[in-house]
Amino acid sequence: MAASVHTVHFFKTFQFEAGQKIHIIDGPRRGDWLVVEVDATHVTLQCPISKKQFRWPLFCYFSETKTDTVWPAAE
């Protein structure tokens, strides 16, 4: 199949760093958070209001949409 030009959505794992202030736009964890700790598999977030902390498996992704992209991409 020959590649052709399309609108393509790109996703990559978000690289959390302790001290970051983040805002999750939607989903069950939506809202403002402070990144407290990060390891290879989990992130600990703190609510800036209640100060409660939650440790979750890494879950956030950054996305970008590009137009005029060749798809499928050559590997």
PyMOL Python script that loads the backbone (N, CA, C, O; Angstrom):
from pymol import cmd

cmd.read_pdbstr("""\
ATOM      1  N   MET A   1       0.833  -1.173   0.000  1.00  0.00           N
ATOM      2  CA  MET A   1       0.000   0.000   0.000  1.00  0.00           C
ATOM      3  C   MET A   1       0.882   1.243   0.000  1.00  0.00           C
ATOM      4  O   MET A   1       1.811   1.341   0.802  1.00  0.00           O
ATOM      5  N   ALA A   2       0.610   2.165  -0.865  1.00  0.00           N
ATOM      6  CA  ALA A   2       1.402   3.388  -0.969  1.00  0.00           C
ATOM      7  C   ALA A   2       0.986   4.379   0.115  1.00  0.00           C
ATOM      8  O   ALA A   2      -0.190   4.480   0.467  1.00  0.00           O
ATOM      9  N   ALA A   3       1.967   5.105   0.634  1.00  0.00           N
ATOM     10  CA  ALA A   3       1.688   6.141   1.625  1.00  0.00           C
ATOM     11  C   ALA A   3       1.041   7.330   0.934  1.00  0.00           C
ATOM     12  O   ALA A   3       1.339   7.635  -0.220  1.00  0.00           O
ATOM     13  N   SER A   4       0.146   7.998   1.663  1.00  0.00           N
ATOM     14  CA  SER A   4      -0.485   9.206   1.155  1.00  0.00           C
ATOM     15  C   SER A   4      -0.625  10.197   2.307  1.00  0.00           C
ATOM     16  O   SER A   4      -0.324   9.861   3.453  1.00  0.00           O
ATOM     17  N   VAL A   5      -1.074  11.400   2.015  1.00  0.00           N
ATOM     18  CA  VAL A   5      -1.125  12.468   3.010  1.00  0.00           C
ATOM     19  C   VAL A   5      -2.473  12.467   3.733  1.00  0.00           C
ATOM     20  O   VAL A   5      -3.529  12.405   3.103  1.00  0.00           O
ATOM     21  N   HIS A   6      -2.417  12.536   5.075  1.00  0.00           N
ATOM     22  CA  HIS A   6      -3.606  12.505   5.928  1.00  0.00           C
ATOM     23  C   HIS A   6      -3.423  13.450   7.106  1.00  0.00           C
ATOM     24  O   HIS A   6      -2.332  13.981   7.314  1.00  0.00           O
ATOM     25  N   THR A   7      -4.497  13.666   7.887  1.00  0.00           N
ATOM     26  CA  THR A   7      -4.397  14.281   9.212  1.00  0.00           C
ATOM     27  C   THR A   7      -4.142  13.148  10.186  1.00  0.00           C
ATOM     28  O   THR A   7      -4.899  12.178  10.219  1.00  0.00           O
ATOM     29  N   VAL A   8      -3.072  13.257  10.989  1.00  0.00           N
ATOM     30  CA  VAL A   8      -2.646  12.169  11.870  1.00  0.00           C
ATOM     31  C   VAL A   8      -2.505  12.703  13.295  1.00  0.00           C
ATOM     32  O   VAL A   8      -2.014  13.814  13.493  1.00  0.00           O
ATOM     33  N   HIS A   9      -2.935  11.911  14.300  1.00  0.00           N
ATOM     34  CA  HIS A   9      -2.817  12.256  15.716  1.00  0.00           C
ATOM     35  C   HIS A   9      -1.624  11.511  16.297  1.00  0.00           C
ATOM     36  O   HIS A   9      -1.514  10.296  16.134  1.00  0.00           O
ATOM     37  N   PHE A  10      -0.724  12.228  16.974  1.00  0.00           N
ATOM     38  CA  PHE A  10       0.483  11.658  17.557  1.00  0.00           C
ATOM     39  C   PHE A  10       0.369  11.657  19.075  1.00  0.00           C
ATOM     40  O   PHE A  10      -0.080  12.640  19.664  1.00  0.00           O
ATOM     41  N   PHE A  11       0.775  10.558  19.714  1.00  0.00           N
ATOM     42  CA  PHE A  11       0.731  10.431  21.169  1.00  0.00           C
ATOM     43  C   PHE A  11       2.092   9.994  21.670  1.00  0.00           C
ATOM     44  O   PHE A  11       2.771   9.185  21.037  1.00  0.00           O
ATOM     45  N   LYS A  12       2.486  10.538  22.819  1.00  0.00           N
ATOM     46  CA  LYS A  12       3.685  10.063  23.485  1.00  0.00           C
ATOM     47  C   LYS A  12       3.478  10.186  24.986  1.00  0.00           C
ATOM     48  O   LYS A  12       2.720  11.042  25.442  1.00  0.00           O
ATOM     49  N   THR A  13       4.142   9.341  25.749  1.00  0.00           N
ATOM     50  CA  THR A  13       4.035   9.368  27.198  1.00  0.00           C
ATOM     51  C   THR A  13       4.514  10.715  27.720  1.00  0.00           C
ATOM     52  O   THR A  13       5.564  11.208  27.307  1.00  0.00           O
ATOM     53  N   PHE A  14       3.750  11.307  28.619  1.00  0.00           N
ATOM     54  CA  PHE A  14       4.148  12.572  29.214  1.00  0.00           C
ATOM     55  C   PHE A  14       5.226  12.319  30.252  1.00  0.00           C
ATOM     56  O   PHE A  14       5.082  11.427  31.088  1.00  0.00           O
ATOM     57  N   GLN A  15       6.297  13.086  30.211  1.00  0.00           N
ATOM     58  CA  GLN A  15       7.413  12.924  31.136  1.00  0.00           C
ATOM     59  C   GLN A  15       7.202  13.785  32.376  1.00  0.00           C
ATOM     60  O   GLN A  15       7.595  14.952  32.413  1.00  0.00           O
ATOM     61  N   PHE A  16       6.570  13.186  33.400  1.00  0.00           N
ATOM     62  CA  PHE A  16       6.351  13.900  34.653  1.00  0.00           C
ATOM     63  C   PHE A  16       7.669  14.195  35.342  1.00  0.00           C
ATOM     64  O   PHE A  16       8.623  13.424  35.234  1.00  0.00           O
ATOM     65  N   GLU A  17       7.722  15.322  36.054  1.00  0.00           N
ATOM     66  CA  GLU A  17       8.863  15.669  36.895  1.00  0.00           C
ATOM     67  C   GLU A  17       8.327  16.237  38.198  1.00  0.00           C
ATOM     68  O   GLU A  17       7.388  17.033  38.196  1.00  0.00           O
ATOM     69  N   ALA A  18       8.929  15.824  39.319  1.00  0.00           N
ATOM     70  CA  ALA A  18       8.502  16.330  40.623  1.00  0.00           C
ATOM     71  C   ALA A  18       8.546  17.855  40.611  1.00  0.00           C
ATOM     72  O   ALA A  18       9.486  18.462  40.098  1.00  0.00           O
ATOM     73  N   GLY A  19       7.506  18.460  41.188  1.00  0.00           N
ATOM     74  CA  GLY A  19       7.424  19.914  41.272  1.00  0.00           C
ATOM     75  C   GLY A  19       6.560  20.541  40.189  1.00  0.00           C
ATOM     76  O   GLY A  19       6.200  21.714  40.289  1.00  0.00           O
ATOM     77  N   GLN A  20       6.222  19.775  39.151  1.00  0.00           N
ATOM     78  CA  GLN A  20       5.386  20.331  38.080  1.00  0.00           C
ATOM     79  C   GLN A  20       3.980  20.600  38.586  1.00  0.00           C
ATOM     80  O   GLN A  20       3.428  19.832  39.374  1.00  0.00           O
ATOM     81  N   LYS A  21       3.419  21.690  38.126  1.00  0.00           N
ATOM     82  CA  LYS A  21       2.001  21.993  38.352  1.00  0.00           C
ATOM     83  C   LYS A  21       1.294  21.641  37.057  1.00  0.00           C
ATOM     84  O   LYS A  21       1.627  22.175  35.999  1.00  0.00           O
ATOM     85  N   ILE A  22       0.312  20.737  37.134  1.00  0.00           N
ATOM     86  CA  ILE A  22      -0.349  20.267  35.922  1.00  0.00           C
ATOM     87  C   ILE A  22      -1.858  20.459  36.039  1.00  0.00           C
ATOM     88  O   ILE A  22      -2.397  20.599  37.137  1.00  0.00           O
ATOM     89  N   HIS A  23      -2.518  20.462  34.904  1.00  0.00           N
ATOM     90  CA  HIS A  23      -3.979  20.494  34.855  1.00  0.00           C
ATOM     91  C   HIS A  23      -4.429  19.401  33.896  1.00  0.00           C
ATOM     92  O   HIS A  23      -4.061  19.411  32.722  1.00  0.00           O
ATOM     93  N   ILE A  24      -5.220  18.463  34.391  1.00  0.00           N
ATOM     94  CA  ILE A  24      -5.759  17.390  33.573  1.00  0.00           C
ATOM     95  C   ILE A  24      -7.132  17.846  33.100  1.00  0.00           C
ATOM     96  O   ILE A  24      -8.003  18.148  33.915  1.00  0.00           O
ATOM     97  N   ILE A  25      -7.324  17.895  31.803  1.00  0.00           N
ATOM     98  CA  ILE A  25      -8.511  18.506  31.221  1.00  0.00           C
ATOM     99  C   ILE A  25      -9.774  17.689  31.432  1.00  0.00           C
ATOM    100  O   ILE A  25     -10.834  18.260  31.687  1.00  0.00           O
ATOM    101  N   ASP A  26      -9.689  16.353  31.330  1.00  0.00           N
ATOM    102  CA  ASP A  26     -10.910  15.561  31.454  1.00  0.00           C
ATOM    103  C   ASP A  26     -10.624  14.221  32.107  1.00  0.00           C
ATOM    104  O   ASP A  26      -9.478  13.894  32.416  1.00  0.00           O
ATOM    105  N   GLY A  27     -11.678  13.458  32.310  1.00  0.00           N
ATOM    106  CA  GLY A  27     -11.541  12.136  32.915  1.00  0.00           C
ATOM    107  C   GLY A  27     -11.694  12.197  34.426  1.00  0.00           C
ATOM    108  O   GLY A  27     -11.905  13.271  34.990  1.00  0.00           O
ATOM    109  N   PRO A  28     -11.589  11.047  35.082  1.00  0.00           N
ATOM    110  CA  PRO A  28     -11.828  10.983  36.523  1.00  0.00           C
ATOM    111  C   PRO A  28     -10.786  11.731  37.358  1.00  0.00           C
ATOM    112  O   PRO A  28     -11.045  12.039  38.521  1.00  0.00           O
ATOM    113  N   ARG A  29      -9.637  12.025  36.799  1.00  0.00           N
ATOM    114  CA  ARG A  29      -8.589  12.739  37.542  1.00  0.00           C
ATOM    115  C   ARG A  29      -8.487  14.201  37.133  1.00  0.00           C
ATOM    116  O   ARG A  29      -7.486  14.856  37.424  1.00  0.00           O
ATOM    117  N   ARG A  30      -9.514  14.721  36.458  1.00  0.00           N
ATOM    118  CA  ARG A  30      -9.453  16.091  35.945  1.00  0.00           C
ATOM    119  C   ARG A  30      -9.253  17.093  37.080  1.00  0.00           C
ATOM    120  O   ARG A  30      -9.702  16.894  38.208  1.00  0.00           O
ATOM    121  N   GLY A  31      -8.561  18.176  36.734  1.00  0.00           N
ATOM    122  CA  GLY A  31      -8.333  19.248  37.703  1.00  0.00           C
ATOM    123  C   GLY A  31      -6.856  19.559  37.846  1.00  0.00           C
ATOM    124  O   GLY A  31      -6.018  19.076  37.085  1.00  0.00           O
ATOM    125  N   ASP A  32      -6.563  20.379  38.843  1.00  0.00           N
ATOM    126  CA  ASP A  32      -5.186  20.821  39.102  1.00  0.00           C
ATOM    127  C   ASP A  32      -4.491  19.871  40.073  1.00  0.00           C
ATOM    128  O   ASP A  32      -5.093  19.381  41.028  1.00  0.00           O
ATOM    129  N   TRP A  33      -3.204  19.622  39.804  1.00  0.00           N
ATOM    130  CA  TRP A  33      -2.410  18.712  40.612  1.00  0.00           C
ATOM    131  C   TRP A  33      -0.972  19.211  40.706  1.00  0.00           C
ATOM    132  O   TRP A  33      -0.485  19.916  39.822  1.00  0.00           O
ATOM    133  N   LEU A  34      -0.308  18.835  41.784  1.00  0.00           N
ATOM    134  CA  LEU A  34       1.126  19.030  41.937  1.00  0.00           C
ATOM    135  C   LEU A  34       1.776  17.657  41.838  1.00  0.00           C
ATOM    136  O   LEU A  34       1.370  16.722  42.528  1.00  0.00           O
ATOM    137  N   VAL A  35       2.784  17.536  40.983  1.00  0.00           N
ATOM    138  CA  VAL A  35       3.522  16.274  40.865  1.00  0.00           C
ATOM    139  C   VAL A  35       4.497  16.206  42.038  1.00  0.00           C
ATOM    140  O   VAL A  35       5.392  17.042  42.160  1.00  0.00           O
ATOM    141  N   VAL A  36       4.315  15.202  42.902  1.00  0.00           N
ATOM    142  CA  VAL A  36       5.116  15.070  44.114  1.00  0.00           C
ATOM    143  C   VAL A  36       6.291  14.128  43.904  1.00  0.00           C
ATOM    144  O   VAL A  36       7.408  14.418  44.333  1.00  0.00           O
ATOM    145  N   GLU A  37       6.042  13.000  43.244  1.00  0.00           N
ATOM    146  CA  GLU A  37       7.089  11.988  43.064  1.00  0.00           C
ATOM    147  C   GLU A  37       6.809  11.201  41.792  1.00  0.00           C
ATOM    148  O   GLU A  37       5.657  10.986  41.415  1.00  0.00           O
ATOM    149  N   VAL A  38       7.888  10.774  41.139  1.00  0.00           N
ATOM    150  CA  VAL A  38       7.772   9.982  39.910  1.00  0.00           C
ATOM    151  C   VAL A  38       8.808   8.866  39.971  1.00  0.00           C
ATOM    152  O   VAL A  38       9.955   9.092  40.356  1.00  0.00           O
ATOM    153  N   ASP A  39       8.395   7.659  39.587  1.00  0.00           N
ATOM    154  CA  ASP A  39       9.370   6.585  39.399  1.00  0.00           C
ATOM    155  C   ASP A  39       9.106   5.947  38.044  1.00  0.00           C
ATOM    156  O   ASP A  39       8.355   6.505  37.243  1.00  0.00           O
ATOM    157  N   ALA A  40       9.689   4.818  37.773  1.00  0.00           N
ATOM    158  CA  ALA A  40       9.595   4.208  36.444  1.00  0.00           C
ATOM    159  C   ALA A  40       8.174   3.783  36.078  1.00  0.00           C
ATOM    160  O   ALA A  40       7.853   3.669  34.895  1.00  0.00           O
ATOM    161  N   THR A  41       7.321   3.548  37.073  1.00  0.00           N
ATOM    162  CA  THR A  41       5.987   3.024  36.778  1.00  0.00           C
ATOM    163  C   THR A  41       4.835   3.816  37.383  1.00  0.00           C
ATOM    164  O   THR A  41       3.685   3.609  36.996  1.00  0.00           O
ATOM    165  N   HIS A  42       5.113   4.723  38.330  1.00  0.00           N
ATOM    166  CA  HIS A  42       4.037   5.429  39.026  1.00  0.00           C
ATOM    167  C   HIS A  42       4.333   6.920  39.167  1.00  0.00           C
ATOM    168  O   HIS A  42       5.480   7.362  39.111  1.00  0.00           O
ATOM    169  N   VAL A  43       3.253   7.672  39.353  1.00  0.00           N
ATOM    170  CA  VAL A  43       3.357   9.103  39.644  1.00  0.00           C
ATOM    171  C   VAL A  43       2.499   9.373  40.881  1.00  0.00           C
ATOM    172  O   VAL A  43       1.402   8.832  41.016  1.00  0.00           O
ATOM    173  N   THR A  44       3.010  10.213  41.777  1.00  0.00           N
ATOM    174  CA  THR A  44       2.247  10.631  42.947  1.00  0.00           C
ATOM    175  C   THR A  44       1.845  12.083  42.742  1.00  0.00           C
ATOM    176  O   THR A  44       2.688  12.961  42.560  1.00  0.00           O
ATOM    177  N   LEU A  45       0.519  12.318  42.777  1.00  0.00           N
ATOM    178  CA  LEU A  45      -0.018  13.658  42.590  1.00  0.00           C
ATOM    179  C   LEU A  45      -0.681  14.117  43.877  1.00  0.00           C
ATOM    180  O   LEU A  45      -1.253  13.323  44.624  1.00  0.00           O
ATOM    181  N   GLN A  46      -0.588  15.432  44.117  1.00  0.00           N
ATOM    182  CA  GLN A  46      -1.193  16.021  45.308  1.00  0.00           C
ATOM    183  C   GLN A  46      -2.224  17.064  44.895  1.00  0.00           C
ATOM    184  O   GLN A  46      -1.957  17.909  44.041  1.00  0.00           O
ATOM    185  N   CYS A  47      -3.402  16.999  45.507  1.00  0.00           N
ATOM    186  CA  CYS A  47      -4.423  18.010  45.290  1.00  0.00           C
ATOM    187  C   CYS A  47      -3.974  19.286  45.988  1.00  0.00           C
ATOM    188  O   CYS A  47      -3.640  19.239  47.171  1.00  0.00           O
ATOM    189  N   PRO A  48      -3.954  20.442  45.288  1.00  0.00           N
ATOM    190  CA  PRO A  48      -3.483  21.673  45.918  1.00  0.00           C
ATOM    191  C   PRO A  48      -4.460  22.236  46.965  1.00  0.00           C
ATOM    192  O   PRO A  48      -4.080  23.100  47.755  1.00  0.00           O
ATOM    193  N   ILE A  49      -5.700  21.761  46.977  1.00  0.00           N
ATOM    194  CA  ILE A  49      -6.697  22.242  47.935  1.00  0.00           C
ATOM    195  C   ILE A  49      -6.688  21.384  49.203  1.00  0.00           C
ATOM    196  O   ILE A  49      -6.467  21.890  50.303  1.00  0.00           O
ATOM    197  N   SER A  50      -6.932  20.073  49.035  1.00  0.00           N
ATOM    198  CA  SER A  50      -7.038  19.175  50.193  1.00  0.00           C
ATOM    199  C   SER A  50      -5.681  18.668  50.679  1.00  0.00           C
ATOM    200  O   SER A  50      -5.559  18.179  51.802  1.00  0.00           O
ATOM    201  N   LYS A  51      -4.666  18.787  49.826  1.00  0.00           N
ATOM    202  CA  LYS A  51      -3.306  18.263  50.100  1.00  0.00           C
ATOM    203  C   LYS A  51      -3.261  16.740  50.111  1.00  0.00           C
ATOM    204  O   LYS A  51      -2.220  16.168  50.436  1.00  0.00           O
ATOM    205  N   LYS A  52      -4.369  16.058  49.764  1.00  0.00           N
ATOM    206  CA  LYS A  52      -4.352  14.601  49.680  1.00  0.00           C
ATOM    207  C   LYS A  52      -3.476  14.175  48.517  1.00  0.00           C
ATOM    208  O   LYS A  52      -3.443  14.827  47.474  1.00  0.00           O
ATOM    209  N   GLN A  53      -2.760  13.062  48.712  1.00  0.00           N
ATOM    210  CA  GLN A  53      -1.878  12.533  47.674  1.00  0.00           C
ATOM    211  C   GLN A  53      -2.401  11.196  47.180  1.00  0.00           C
ATOM    212  O   GLN A  53      -2.969  10.405  47.933  1.00  0.00           O
ATOM    213  N   PHE A  54      -2.191  10.973  45.892  1.00  0.00           N
ATOM    214  CA  PHE A  54      -2.616   9.736  45.252  1.00  0.00           C
ATOM    215  C   PHE A  54      -1.477   9.218  44.393  1.00  0.00           C
ATOM    216  O   PHE A  54      -0.859   9.982  43.652  1.00  0.00           O
ATOM    217  N   ARG A  55      -1.192   7.916  44.488  1.00  0.00           N
ATOM    218  CA  ARG A  55      -0.146   7.279  43.683  1.00  0.00           C
ATOM    219  C   ARG A  55      -0.835   6.427  42.624  1.00  0.00           C
ATOM    220  O   ARG A  55      -1.591   5.508  42.942  1.00  0.00           O
ATOM    221  N   TRP A  56      -0.563   6.744  41.370  1.00  0.00           N
ATOM    222  CA  TRP A  56      -1.213   6.047  40.266  1.00  0.00           C
ATOM    223  C   TRP A  56      -0.172   5.543  39.270  1.00  0.00           C
ATOM    224  O   TRP A  56       0.901   6.134  39.149  1.00  0.00           O
ATOM    225  N   PRO A  57      -0.478   4.455  38.552  1.00  0.00           N
ATOM    226  CA  PRO A  57       0.381   4.068  37.435  1.00  0.00           C
ATOM    227  C   PRO A  57       0.446   5.223  36.437  1.00  0.00           C
ATOM    228  O   PRO A  57      -0.514   5.982  36.300  1.00  0.00           O
ATOM    229  N   LEU A  58       1.562   5.356  35.748  1.00  0.00           N
ATOM    230  CA  LEU A  58       1.701   6.423  34.756  1.00  0.00           C
ATOM    231  C   LEU A  58       0.552   6.336  33.769  1.00  0.00           C
ATOM    232  O   LEU A  58       0.230   5.247  33.294  1.00  0.00           O
ATOM    233  N   PHE A  59      -0.075   7.463  33.450  1.00  0.00           N
ATOM    234  CA  PHE A  59      -1.301   7.410  32.664  1.00  0.00           C
ATOM    235  C   PHE A  59      -1.460   8.532  31.660  1.00  0.00           C
ATOM    236  O   PHE A  59      -2.278   8.391  30.751  1.00  0.00           O
ATOM    237  N   CYS A  60      -0.748   9.620  31.757  1.00  0.00           N
ATOM    238  CA  CYS A  60      -1.005  10.768  30.881  1.00  0.00           C
ATOM    239  C   CYS A  60      -0.207  10.683  29.589  1.00  0.00           C
ATOM    240  O   CYS A  60       0.916  10.182  29.551  1.00  0.00           O
ATOM    241  N   TYR A  61      -0.819  11.182  28.553  1.00  0.00           N
ATOM    242  CA  TYR A  61      -0.180  11.240  27.254  1.00  0.00           C
ATOM    243  C   TYR A  61      -0.355  12.630  26.681  1.00  0.00           C
ATOM    244  O   TYR A  61      -1.385  13.271  26.888  1.00  0.00           O
ATOM    245  N   PHE A  62       0.643  13.091  25.969  1.00  0.00           N
ATOM    246  CA  PHE A  62       0.574  14.361  25.270  1.00  0.00           C
ATOM    247  C   PHE A  62       0.206  14.045  23.834  1.00  0.00           C
ATOM    248  O   PHE A  62       0.746  13.107  23.246  1.00  0.00           O
ATOM    249  N   SER A  63      -0.700  14.811  23.266  1.00  0.00           N
ATOM    250  CA  SER A  63      -1.091  14.547  21.890  1.00  0.00           C
ATOM    251  C   SER A  63      -0.907  15.777  21.028  1.00  0.00           C
ATOM    252  O   SER A  63      -0.901  16.910  21.508  1.00  0.00           O
ATOM    253  N   GLU A  64      -0.760  15.526  19.771  1.00  0.00           N
ATOM    254  CA  GLU A  64      -0.584  16.591  18.789  1.00  0.00           C
ATOM    255  C   GLU A  64      -1.256  16.130  17.505  1.00  0.00           C
ATOM    256  O   GLU A  64      -1.194  14.953  17.149  1.00  0.00           O
ATOM    257  N   THR A  65      -1.884  17.044  16.827  1.00  0.00           N
ATOM    258  CA  THR A  65      -2.501  16.732  15.550  1.00  0.00           C
ATOM    259  C   THR A  65      -1.766  17.490  14.460  1.00  0.00           C
ATOM    260  O   THR A  65      -1.536  18.694  14.569  1.00  0.00           O
ATOM    261  N   LYS A  66      -1.402  16.776  13.413  1.00  0.00           N
ATOM    262  CA  LYS A  66      -0.704  17.395  12.289  1.00  0.00           C
ATOM    263  C   LYS A  66      -1.490  17.121  11.016  1.00  0.00           C
ATOM    264  O   LYS A  66      -1.987  16.015  10.804  1.00  0.00           O
ATOM    265  N   THR A  67      -1.595  18.131  10.183  1.00  0.00           N
ATOM    266  CA  THR A  67      -2.224  17.944   8.889  1.00  0.00           C
ATOM    267  C   THR A  67      -1.136  17.737   7.851  1.00  0.00           C
ATOM    268  O   THR A  67       0.037  18.001   8.117  1.00  0.00           O
ATOM    269  N   ASP A  68      -1.505  17.279   6.698  1.00  0.00           N
ATOM    270  CA  ASP A  68      -0.555  17.059   5.605  1.00  0.00           C
ATOM    271  C   ASP A  68       0.591  16.144   6.014  1.00  0.00           C
ATOM    272  O   ASP A  68       1.756  16.421   5.729  1.00  0.00           O
ATOM    273  N   THR A  69       0.241  15.037   6.692  1.00  0.00           N
ATOM    274  CA  THR A  69       1.231  14.079   7.164  1.00  0.00           C
ATOM    275  C   THR A  69       1.164  12.820   6.322  1.00  0.00           C
ATOM    276  O   THR A  69       0.081  12.313   6.033  1.00  0.00           O
ATOM    277  N   VAL A  70       2.330  12.314   5.929  1.00  0.00           N
ATOM    278  CA  VAL A  70       2.379  11.061   5.187  1.00  0.00           C
ATOM    279  C   VAL A  70       2.046   9.927   6.149  1.00  0.00           C
ATOM    280  O   VAL A  70       2.638   9.807   7.222  1.00  0.00           O
ATOM    281  N   TRP A  71       1.079   9.092   5.741  1.00  0.00           N
ATOM    282  CA  TRP A  71       0.651   7.981   6.597  1.00  0.00           C
ATOM    283  C   TRP A  71       0.288   6.797   5.709  1.00  0.00           C
ATOM    284  O   TRP A  71      -0.422   7.007   4.725  1.00  0.00           O
ATOM    285  N   PRO A  72       0.715   5.589   5.980  1.00  0.00           N
ATOM    286  CA  PRO A  72       1.549   5.253   7.117  1.00  0.00           C
ATOM    287  C   PRO A  72       2.974   5.768   6.946  1.00  0.00           C
ATOM    288  O   PRO A  72       3.493   5.874   5.835  1.00  0.00           O
ATOM    289  N   ALA A  73       3.586   6.084   8.087  1.00  0.00           N
ATOM    290  CA  ALA A  73       4.941   6.633   8.073  1.00  0.00           C
ATOM    291  C   ALA A  73       5.945   5.540   7.744  1.00  0.00           C
ATOM    292  O   ALA A  73       5.760   4.376   8.099  1.00  0.00           O
ATOM    293  N   ALA A  74       6.987   5.928   7.076  1.00  0.00           N
ATOM    294  CA  ALA A  74       8.073   4.983   6.805  1.00  0.00           C
ATOM    295  C   ALA A  74       8.787   4.718   8.110  1.00  0.00           C
ATOM    296  O   ALA A  74       9.128   5.658   8.828  1.00  0.00           O
ATOM    297  N   GLU A  75       9.018   3.468   8.430  1.00  0.00           N
ATOM    298  CA  GLU A  75       9.676   3.110   9.713  1.00  0.00           C
ATOM    299  C   GLU A  75      11.132   3.373   9.678  1.00  0.00           C
ATOM    300  O   GLU A  75      11.827   3.130  10.664  1.00  0.00           O
TER     301      GLU A  75
END
""", "prot")
cmd.dss("prot")
cmd.show_as("cartoon", "prot")
cmd.util.cbc("prot")
cmd.orient("prot")
